[in-house]
Amino acid sequence: MKTVVVIILEQFADWESTLLTPVLQQFAGYTVRYVSTDRNPKTSMGNLRVQPDLTLDELPPDTAALILNGATQSWRDLSDENRLKIADLVRTFKQQGKIVGGICEGTYFLAANGLLNDCRHTANSLAAIADLPEYTNRQAYVETKREAVRDGNVITANGTAFVDFALQILSALGDIPEDLIARCREMWQ
């Protein structure tokens, strides 16, 4: 069985992965694991408390996708140690051709760590990432509100594009039946 990992931080945006994860877990043959910087419960913006399954150091080797779920200020307030761990995980996933998805403030983290400098992408806004010292790829920024941007195995979206983000992740995995993706698209749009 393959695994999809969703990184959640304190005050995570609970709606941003709420369509994707049940489809993966219930209908697509994947295990969804929630990962964080520690195993302490994380509380979402909507006051949903989630106990992380794993820490950043415990990702299973069969992990097919790494999702950076949005959160309020948490992506900006990571310790240097955790920032470097997550950035290294993303680099490894990209080098191995595995899927990396960033939504909302997850895209801020990717941009702030130079991880969007080699692909087309979006974020909450260009203004939110344009002046980050490690971000050097303004020309590949795609302005969109309700659509995710996929470039190879990197998928980015702003916080309002969670429907298309979920559909793009399902498609990028490469082994989700097209009829299941089509049914999801029909239900969600």
VOGU-876517 format. One line per field, with one value per atom (N, C-alpha, C): atom name; residue in three letters; x, y, z. Coordinates in pm, 1 decimal. Example, Ala and Ser with C-alpha at 12.3 -4.5 7.8 and 13.67 -1.06 7.14 Angstrom:
atome	N CA C N CA C
residu	ALA ALA ALA SER SER SER
X	1319.0 1230.0 1320.0 1285.0 1367.0 1290.0
Y	-569.0 -450.0 -330.0 -225.0 -106.0 3.0
Z	780.0 780.0 780.0 708.0 714.0 787.0
***
This chain:
atome	N CA C N CA C N CA C N CA C N CA C N CA C N CA C N CA C N CA C N CA C N CA C N CA C N CA C N CA C N CA C N CA C N CA C N CA C N CA C N CA C N CA C N CA C N CA C N CA C N CA C N CA C N CA C N CA C N CA C N CA C N CA C N CA C N CA C N CA C N CA C N CA C N CA C N CA C N CA C N CA C N CA C N CA C N CA C N CA C N CA C N CA C N CA C N CA C N CA C N CA C N CA C N CA C N CA C N CA C N CA C N CA C N CA C N CA C N CA C N CA C N CA C N CA C N CA C N CA C N CA C N CA C N CA C N CA C N CA C N CA C N CA C N CA C N CA C N CA C N CA C N CA C N CA C N CA C N CA C N CA C N CA C N CA C N CA C N CA C N CA C N CA C N CA C N CA C N CA C N CA C N CA C N CA C N CA C N CA C N CA C N CA C N CA C N CA C N CA C N CA C N CA C N CA C N CA C N CA C N CA C N CA C N CA C N CA C N CA C N CA C N CA C N CA C N CA C N CA C N CA C N CA C N CA C N CA C N CA C N CA C N CA C N CA C N CA C N CA C N CA C N CA C N CA C N CA C N CA C N CA C N CA C N CA C N CA C N CA C N CA C N CA C N CA C N CA C N CA C N CA C N CA C N CA C N CA C N CA C N CA C N CA C N CA C N CA C N CA C N CA C N CA C N CA C N CA C N CA C N CA C N CA C N CA C N CA C N CA C N CA C N CA C N CA C N CA C N CA C N CA C N CA C N CA C N CA C N CA C N CA C N CA C N CA C N CA C N CA C N CA C N CA C N CA C N CA C N CA C N CA C N CA C N CA C N CA C N CA C N CA C N CA C N CA C N CA C N CA C
residu	MET MET MET LYS LYS LYS THR THR THR VAL VAL VAL VAL VAL VAL VAL VAL VAL ILE ILE ILE ILE ILE ILE LEU LEU LEU GLU GLU GLU GLN GLN GLN PHE PHE PHE ALA ALA ALA ASP ASP ASP TRP TRP TRP GLU GLU GLU SER SER SER THR THR THR LEU LEU LEU LEU LEU LEU THR THR THR PRO PRO PRO VAL VAL VAL LEU LEU LEU GLN GLN GLN GLN GLN GLN PHE PHE PHE ALA ALA ALA GLY GLY GLY TYR TYR TYR THR THR THR VAL VAL VAL ARG ARG ARG TYR TYR TYR VAL VAL VAL SER SER SER THR THR THR ASP ASP ASP ARG ARG ARG ASN ASN ASN PRO PRO PRO LYS LYS LYS THR THR THR SER SER SER MET MET MET GLY GLY GLY ASN ASN ASN LEU LEU LEU ARG ARG ARG VAL VAL VAL GLN GLN GLN PRO PRO PRO ASP ASP ASP LEU LEU LEU THR THR THR LEU LEU LEU ASP ASP ASP GLU GLU GLU LEU LEU LEU PRO PRO PRO PRO PRO PRO ASP ASP ASP THR THR THR ALA ALA ALA ALA ALA ALA LEU LEU LEU ILE ILE ILE LEU LEU LEU ASN ASN ASN GLY GLY GLY ALA ALA ALA THR THR THR GLN GLN GLN SER SER SER TRP TRP TRP ARG ARG ARG ASP ASP ASP LEU LEU LEU SER SER SER ASP ASP ASP GLU GLU GLU ASN ASN ASN ARG ARG ARG LEU LEU LEU LYS LYS LYS ILE ILE ILE ALA ALA ALA ASP ASP ASP LEU LEU LEU VAL VAL VAL ARG ARG ARG THR THR THR PHE PHE PHE LYS LYS LYS GLN GLN GLN GLN GLN GLN GLY GLY GLY LYS LYS LYS ILE ILE ILE VAL VAL VAL GLY GLY GLY GLY GLY GLY ILE ILE ILE CYS CYS CYS GLU GLU GLU GLY GLY GLY THR THR THR TYR TYR TYR PHE PHE PHE LEU LEU LEU ALA ALA ALA ALA ALA ALA ASN ASN ASN GLY GLY GLY LEU LEU LEU LEU LEU LEU ASN ASN ASN ASP ASP ASP CYS CYS CYS ARG ARG ARG HIS HIS HIS THR THR THR ALA ALA ALA ASN ASN ASN SER SER SER LEU LEU LEU ALA ALA ALA ALA ALA ALA ILE ILE ILE ALA ALA ALA ASP ASP ASP LEU LEU LEU PRO PRO PRO GLU GLU GLU TYR TYR TYR THR THR THR ASN ASN ASN ARG ARG ARG GLN GLN GLN ALA ALA ALA TYR TYR TYR VAL VAL VAL GLU GLU GLU THR THR THR LYS LYS LYS ARG ARG ARG GLU GLU GLU ALA ALA ALA VAL VAL VAL ARG ARG ARG ASP ASP ASP GLY GLY GLY ASN ASN ASN VAL VAL VAL ILE ILE ILE THR THR THR ALA ALA ALA ASN ASN ASN GLY GLY GLY THR THR THR ALA ALA ALA PHE PHE PHE VAL VAL VAL ASP ASP ASP PHE PHE PHE ALA ALA ALA LEU LEU LEU GLN GLN GLN ILE ILE ILE LEU LEU LEU SER SER SER ALA ALA ALA LEU LEU LEU GLY GLY GLY ASP ASP ASP ILE ILE ILE PRO PRO PRO GLU GLU GLU ASP ASP ASP LEU LEU LEU ILE ILE ILE ALA ALA ALA ARG ARG ARG CYS CYS CYS ARG ARG ARG GLU GLU GLU MET MET MET TRP TRP TRP GLN GLN GLN
X	84.3 0.0 88.3 50.6 126.2 71.4 156.0 122.4 128.0 34.2 39.6 51.5 148.0 175.5 127.1 52.9 7.4 76.4 156.9 222.3 125.1 97.4 10.5 89.4 61.8 121.5 9.3 44.7 -56.3 -135.6 -267.7 -360.4 -364.7 -356.9 -362.9 -502.8 -508.3 -634.4 -700.8 -793.6 -849.7 -922.4 -976.3 -1050.5 -960.2 -833.8 -748.4 -714.7 -726.3 -703.3 -825.8 -935.5 -1053.8 -1122.9 -1106.2 -1161.6 -1066.8 -940.4 -839.5 -824.5 -807.9 -767.8 -871.4 -1001.8 -1096.1 -1098.3 -1083.1 -1080.6 -959.6 -844.4 -723.6 -738.4 -786.8 -795.0 -905.0 -1020.6 -1136.3 -1153.2 -1108.1 -1140.5 -1020.1 -903.6 -790.8 -677.5 -692.9 -591.9 -468.2 -478.0 -366.4 -391.8 -283.7 -290.9 -251.9 -331.2 -300.3 -242.7 -128.6 -64.2 -44.2 -74.2 -54.5 76.9 159.4 295.2 311.7 390.7 421.0 561.3 596.5 729.1 746.1 636.2 634.8 501.3 480.7 355.8 248.2 269.8 168.3 47.6 -74.0 -192.7 -183.7 -233.3 -239.3 -386.1 -414.5 -550.4 -563.5 -666.0 -687.4 -750.4 -761.4 -829.4 -974.8 -1032.5 -1171.3 -1185.1 -1077.7 -1074.7 -1082.4 -1044.6 -1034.1 -897.9 -897.8 -771.3 -729.8 -605.9 -553.0 -423.7 -417.2 -296.3 -210.2 -94.8 -10.3 27.9 32.6 72.6 223.0 295.5 440.4 506.1 635.9 715.2 785.5 850.2 921.7 1028.4 1082.9 1189.1 1136.8 1005.3 948.4 869.8 893.0 818.0 843.5 735.9 754.4 822.4 903.2 973.5 881.1 759.6 665.4 582.4 623.5 547.8 552.7 434.5 423.6 407.6 354.0 328.3 344.2 394.6 414.8 331.6 233.4 142.8 173.4 202.4 224.5 93.7 17.4 -113.2 -93.7 -177.8 -169.5 -191.9 -149.0 -166.0 -151.3 -196.3 -187.6 -43.1 20.2 156.8 260.4 216.6 307.7 419.1 392.1 497.0 607.1 572.1 670.6 748.0 693.0 751.6 824.8 852.4 922.9 1062.7 1108.1 1247.9 1336.1 1459.7 1552.6 1566.8 1572.5 1587.9 1471.2 1349.0 1232.4 1218.4 1252.5 1248.9 1342.6 1463.9 1562.1 1519.2 1460.6 1411.9 1307.0 1210.6 1102.4 1156.7 1241.4 1299.8 1379.4 1454.0 1529.8 1436.5 1326.1 1227.6 1171.8 1136.6 1080.8 1184.0 1306.8 1411.8 1427.5 1428.8 1442.2 1324.9 1203.7 1086.1 1094.8 1133.2 1145.5 1252.4 1366.0 1474.2 1432.3 1348.5 1302.7 1181.0 1135.1 1019.2 888.3 887.3 764.5 686.5 562.1 472.9 494.5 500.2 504.4 388.0 301.3 189.6 197.2 181.5 178.4 54.9 -16.5 -137.8 -133.2 -180.4 -189.6 -51.5 -36.5 92.0 197.9 156.1 253.4 332.1 266.1 337.5 434.6 397.6 489.3 617.3 603.2 720.3 805.9 742.1 817.2 894.7 827.6 893.9 1006.4 981.6 1080.1 1206.7 1196.4 1311.2 1366.1 1328.1 1380.5 1333.4 1224.1 1178.2 1080.8 1051.1 965.9 1044.9 1173.8 1256.1 1277.8 1229.2 1249.5 1119.0 1005.8 878.6 773.8 673.0 557.0 484.3 420.3 359.5 262.6 190.6 107.0 122.7 53.3 55.2 -67.6 -78.5 -191.5 -189.9 -69.9 -51.8 96.3 126.8 267.4 327.7 248.9 299.6 344.8 281.3 315.0 452.2 501.5 627.9 735.9 697.8 788.3 918.9 914.8 1033.7 1112.1 1076.6 1151.3 1290.9 1395.0 1531.3 1562.8 1507.5 1537.9 1450.2 1350.8 1258.1 1306.5 1332.2 1387.9 1312.2 1186.4 1115.8 982.7 981.2 857.4 798.6 884.6 837.7 755.0 766.9 690.6 567.9 539.3 421.5 296.1 193.9 66.8 -40.3 -102.5 -209.8 -338.8 -392.4 -516.4 -581.4 -712.4 -783.9 -842.2 -900.1 -970.7 -903.0 -785.8 -717.1 -579.5 -541.4 -406.5 -316.7 -187.8 -90.7 -4.5 0.7 83.5 195.5 317.6 434.1 507.8 490.8 547.3 482.4 562.1 510.0 498.3 509.4 490.5 356.2 272.4 137.7 123.2 81.8 64.2 -74.7 -124.7 -257.4 -269.1 -355.2 -387.4 -494.8 -524.5 -615.5 -758.3 -799.1 -935.9 -945.3 -833.6 -832.1 -819.3 -872.0 -854.4 -923.2 -1029.0 -1096.3 -1003.2 -953.3 -864.2 -732.7 -686.1 -565.5 -583.7 -696.5 -724.1 -728.0 -795.0 -804.8 -667.2 -584.2 -449.8 -361.3 -372.6 -295.6 -340.0 -471.3 -522.7 -470.3 -473.3 -425.7 -274.9 -198.4 -52.5 -4.7 -80.3 -38.8 -23.3 -101.1 -82.6 -147.8 -199.6 -263.3 -407.3 -461.3 -601.3 -687.3 -787.0 -870.3 -935.9 -933.2 -991.2 -1138.4 -1210.8 -1353.4 -1372.8 -1282.3 -1290.0 -1261.6 -1160.6 -1129.8 -1246.9 -1305.8 -1420.4 -1539.1 -1565.0 -1674.7 -1648.8 -1523.9 -1488.2 -1509.3 -1462.1 -1477.8 -1626.8 -1707.9 -1853.1 -1915.6 -1878.0 -1934.7 -1889.2 -1763.0 -1704.1 -1724.5 -1752.9 -1762.0 -1902.4
Y	-119.2 0.0 124.9 223.9 349.3 449.5 545.5 643.9 784.8 867.3 1010.6 1077.3 1166.5 1234.5 1379.2 1422.7 1561.1 1623.5 1726.5 1797.2 1900.9 1889.3 1986.2 2056.0 2183.3 2264.2 2325.8 2387.5 2453.3 2554.4 2557.1 2644.1 2612.0 2479.7 2438.5 2462.9 2481.0 2507.7 2373.4 2332.8 2197.8 2166.9 2265.6 2241.0 2212.2 2245.5 2237.9 2095.5 2000.1 1860.8 1773.3 1835.8 1760.8 1685.4 1726.6 1651.0 1539.7 1569.1 1476.4 1352.6 1371.5 1260.3 1148.3 1176.0 1063.6 980.5 1045.9 971.2 878.9 931.3 849.5 731.4 758.4 657.5 554.5 598.2 508.9 442.7 510.0 460.6 435.5 486.5 479.7 388.4 323.6 228.5 289.6 412.8 479.3 488.3 497.5 530.7 677.6 752.3 893.2 903.3 967.8 987.7 1136.7 1182.3 1322.4 1334.4 1425.3 1440.9 1583.5 1598.4 1732.2 1734.5 1847.4 1865.7 1786.3 1749.3 1666.3 1592.4 1511.5 1433.7 1501.4 1624.1 1695.3 1724.0 1716.7 1747.4 1887.4 1899.9 2028.9 2068.2 2195.8 2246.9 2330.0 2298.9 2368.1 2505.0 2580.5 2709.8 2692.9 2577.4 2549.3 2476.7 2470.4 2409.6 2256.2 2195.1 2050.1 2009.6 1917.6 1872.2 1742.3 1739.8 1622.3 1578.5 1450.0 1390.7 1343.2 1404.8 1359.6 1212.1 1141.1 1000.1 984.9 1079.3 1067.9 1204.1 1201.1 1323.7 1328.6 1439.7 1456.9 1350.2 1295.8 1195.8 1054.5 1036.5 902.5 871.0 944.1 918.3 777.4 707.0 573.0 577.9 477.0 477.2 468.6 421.0 408.7 535.4 646.4 770.4 818.0 832.4 870.8 1020.7 1088.3 1232.1 1300.3 1421.6 1505.0 1631.3 1653.0 1767.2 1863.8 1989.0 2094.4 2169.7 2131.9 2193.1 2334.2 2425.5 2562.2 2572.6 2683.0 2714.0 2864.6 2919.0 3064.2 3110.5 3136.3 3188.9 3079.5 2957.1 2849.9 2820.9 2827.3 2801.6 2907.2 3025.5 3134.1 3130.8 3062.7 3062.8 2934.0 2848.8 2723.7 2751.3 2663.7 2671.9 2643.8 2690.3 2662.7 2512.6 2436.2 2290.8 2229.7 2265.5 2208.9 2262.5 2388.8 2445.1 2368.5 2343.3 2269.9 2126.0 2060.9 1923.4 1915.9 2006.7 2003.7 2039.5 2139.8 2177.7 2061.0 1990.0 1873.8 1762.6 1741.1 1641.2 1677.3 1803.0 1847.1 1826.6 1866.2 1847.9 1700.3 1614.4 1470.3 1419.1 1459.2 1414.9 1461.5 1585.1 1637.7 1560.5 1535.3 1462.4 1319.6 1259.5 1122.7 1117.4 1232.7 1235.4 1207.8 1224.9 1205.3 1336.6 1327.0 1442.2 1528.9 1660.5 1761.2 1855.7 1869.9 1962.6 2066.9 2192.6 2301.3 2385.2 2412.5 2493.5 2604.0 2722.0 2836.9 2871.1 2871.5 2905.9 2798.6 2679.0 2578.5 2627.3 2704.5 2760.5 2869.4 2943.9 3044.6 2976.3 2866.0 2792.1 2747.2 2691.2 2644.8 2759.6 2872.4 2988.3 3040.7 3050.5 3106.0 3022.1 2896.7 2807.6 2774.3 2854.3 2837.9 2712.8 2654.4 2526.2 2539.6 2663.7 2687.4 2754.7 2760.8 2833.0 2757.3 2634.1 2553.4 2505.0 2570.0 2521.7 2633.4 2612.6 2702.0 2676.5 2780.6 2767.8 2883.4 2871.1 2980.1 2985.7 3079.0 3095.5 3178.3 3219.7 3305.6 3434.2 3485.4 3600.1 3612.6 3673.7 3698.5 3795.2 3894.1 3991.8 3924.5 3813.6 3744.8 3677.9 3646.8 3574.3 3647.9 3751.7 3816.2 3867.2 3914.8 3975.6 3881.7 3754.6 3658.2 3638.9 3646.2 3639.8 3513.4 3399.8 3273.0 3248.3 3332.5 3314.3 3395.1 3326.6 3393.5 3358.3 3322.6 3269.8 3340.2 3471.8 3548.3 3523.3 3502.8 3485.3 3357.8 3262.0 3137.4 3135.8 3249.1 3258.4 3263.8 3187.5 3184.6 3245.5 3351.7 3417.8 3339.5 3282.6 3205.7 3204.5 3195.6 3195.2 3058.4 2989.8 2864.5 2741.3 2759.0 2645.8 2628.0 2502.7 2470.0 2475.6 2486.4 2484.9 2360.1 2281.4 2160.1 2174.0 2152.3 2147.9 2019.2 1918.5 1787.3 1731.4 1705.4 1649.6 1752.4 1881.4 1987.8 2053.7 2055.2 2111.3 2218.1 2337.7 2448.6 2508.3 2568.2 2630.2 2732.4 2831.4 2921.2 2854.4 2912.2 2849.4 2832.6 2904.0 2889.2 2786.2 2731.5 2636.7 2492.0 2462.4 2329.2 2219.5 2252.8 2151.8 2108.5 2204.2 2169.1 2111.2 2156.9 2101.6 1951.8 1913.0 1770.9 1692.5 1746.0 1678.0 1662.8 1766.1 1759.8 1658.0 1649.8 1549.7 1409.7 1386.6 1255.6 1217.8 1310.9 1285.8 1259.8 1338.5 1327.1 1193.1 1133.8 1005.6 898.8 911.9 825.5 688.9 650.3 518.5 525.7 645.8 662.4 648.0 560.7 542.3 673.1 695.5 817.2 832.3 721.2 732.3 781.5 746.4 796.9 947.5 991.1 1134.7 1209.7 1153.2 1217.8 1228.5 1124.1 1129.8 1236.8 1245.8 1349.2 1487.4 1507.8 1636.5 1674.7 1578.3 1603.4 1639.0 1568.2 1596.1 1729.1 1763.7 1878.8 2010.2 2004.0 2130.4 2166.2
Z	0.0 0.0 0.0 -79.1 -86.2 14.7 48.0 149.6 91.3 133.0 107.6 243.3 254.4 380.0 369.5 470.2 479.6 600.1 573.9 684.0 739.1 867.4 933.9 1044.3 1058.7 1164.1 1246.4 1355.6 1439.7 1356.8 1378.4 1306.4 1156.4 1124.7 985.3 928.6 798.5 728.0 698.7 783.6 777.0 646.1 577.6 453.8 333.9 342.6 224.2 180.8 268.2 228.2 255.0 290.1 331.5 218.1 94.5 -17.8 -60.9 -62.7 -111.9 -24.3 103.6 190.4 201.8 210.3 217.1 88.8 -25.9 -152.3 -155.1 -116.4 -113.9 -19.5 99.2 204.6 178.0 130.9 119.2 -17.6 -123.1 -257.6 -347.1 -312.3 -404.6 -358.6 -243.6 -199.0 -135.8 -90.4 -24.7 125.3 199.6 341.0 353.8 425.6 451.3 591.2 601.3 730.3 752.4 873.2 910.2 986.0 940.7 992.4 1042.5 1147.5 1196.9 1256.7 1311.1 1369.3 1498.1 1559.7 1680.1 1683.0 1783.9 1792.0 1877.1 1916.9 1994.4 1905.9 1961.1 1880.5 1820.7 1699.0 1629.7 1618.2 1637.5 1630.1 1503.6 1425.1 1298.3 1320.1 1211.8 1216.9 1259.7 1228.2 1264.1 1396.6 1476.4 1608.4 1605.5 1494.5 1483.6 1538.9 1635.4 1693.7 1627.1 1578.0 1509.7 1576.5 1605.0 1660.8 1543.8 1518.8 1408.4 1424.3 1312.5 1311.9 1328.0 1268.0 1258.9 1275.8 1302.7 1297.7 1162.7 1133.9 1007.6 985.4 1092.4 1082.7 1058.3 1054.2 1049.6 921.8 814.8 691.9 640.5 601.9 547.6 410.2 377.2 249.2 127.8 146.9 34.5 12.7 71.9 58.3 -86.4 -146.5 -287.6 -306.3 -205.3 -218.4 -83.2 -90.1 27.8 8.4 95.4 85.8 198.6 163.3 262.5 278.1 377.6 403.8 458.5 418.3 466.8 616.8 671.1 813.1 826.6 936.7 953.0 943.6 1051.3 1054.3 1073.1 1095.9 1136.4 1037.4 906.9 807.6 814.8 858.8 867.5 999.0 1098.4 1232.2 1268.4 1170.6 1199.8 1254.1 1340.2 1384.0 1262.6 1267.8 1157.7 1134.4 1241.8 1230.3 1152.5 1189.0 1120.1 977.8 958.3 823.1 731.2 779.4 699.5 674.5 774.7 757.3 647.3 653.1 553.7 415.7 407.7 278.7 219.9 302.7 254.5 207.9 280.4 236.9 99.3 81.6 -46.9 -157.5 -134.0 -235.1 -271.1 -170.9 -194.9 -277.2 -242.3 -317.4 -462.0 -483.0 -619.0 -696.6 -635.1 -702.4 -737.2 -654.3 -678.0 -770.0 -817.7 -906.4 -835.8 -703.8 -626.7 -622.2 -587.0 -588.5 -465.4 -491.7 -386.2 -411.9 -314.1 -325.2 -216.1 -254.9 -157.6 -182.4 -76.6 -87.9 16.5 -21.6 67.9 124.9 253.6 314.6 291.0 249.4 207.8 87.5 -2.1 -117.3 -72.6 29.9 85.2 130.7 203.8 250.5 132.5 29.6 -87.3 -151.6 -170.1 -231.0 -141.9 -12.5 81.3 88.8 46.1 51.4 -87.5 -185.9 -320.9 -392.2 -346.3 -398.6 -516.1 -555.6 -673.0 -785.8 -772.4 -868.9 -999.2 -1007.5 -1127.5 -1190.8 -1155.5 -1209.1 -1212.8 -1298.2 -1295.6 -1164.9 -1111.1 -979.2 -954.8 -846.3 -796.7 -645.4 -582.6 -437.2 -401.6 -277.6 -241.7 -322.6 -351.5 -441.3 -471.7 -584.0 -616.4 -515.9 -473.2 -376.4 -246.5 -208.9 -84.1 -89.2 -210.7 -221.0 -301.1 -374.5 -471.4 -410.6 -289.6 -229.3 -138.5 -137.9 -56.3 -116.2 -35.9 -88.6 -169.2 -130.7 -198.3 -321.4 -341.7 -454.0 -573.7 -686.2 -803.9 -932.1 -923.0 -1039.4 -1064.9 -1053.1 -1075.5 -1213.7 -1313.2 -1450.0 -1467.9 -1378.2 -1389.1 -1297.9 -1234.9 -1148.7 -1235.6 -1197.7 -1270.1 -1180.0 -1227.1 -1152.2 -1173.8 -1067.9 -1075.8 -938.6 -936.0 -807.5 -773.6 -870.2 -841.5 -899.3 -959.6 -1020.0 -957.6 -944.4 -902.5 -1025.4 -1003.0 -1111.5 -1092.7 -1198.8 -1195.4 -1296.9 -1249.9 -1337.0 -1302.5 -1385.7 -1355.2 -1230.8 -1129.7 -1004.4 -893.4 -927.9 -828.9 -854.3 -751.2 -761.5 -654.7 -697.7 -605.0 -622.1 -514.6 -519.2 -408.1 -432.2 -321.4 -236.5 -123.7 -28.5 -76.0 -181.2 -231.7 -344.0 -388.1 -500.4 -452.7 -334.9 -277.6 -358.2 -433.6 -516.0 -628.8 -705.5 -815.5 -764.2 -650.6 -588.9 -565.4 -507.7 -482.6 -613.9 -714.8 -844.1 -908.6 -899.9 -958.4 -887.2 -755.5 -680.4 -722.3 -727.7 -768.3 -906.4 -997.7 -1133.6 -1135.6 -1061.8 -1062.2 -1006.6 -916.6 -859.3 -967.5 -1074.9 -1190.3 -1184.7 -1070.6 -1061.8 -1009.6 -1004.3 -962.5 -1088.1 -1086.4 -1205.2 -1250.7 -1381.1 -1438.4 -1402.7 -1394.7 -1360.9 -1218.2 -1127.5 -990.3 -988.3 -1062.0 -1068.8 -1130.9 -1234.9 -1300.9 -1205.4 -1126.7 -1029.1 -923.4 -878.9 -781.3 -842.2 -962.9 -1030.4 -1038.7 -1075.3 -1088.9 -954.5 -849.4 -716.3 -660.0 -682.9 -617.2 -690.5 -819.7 -894.3 -930.1
***
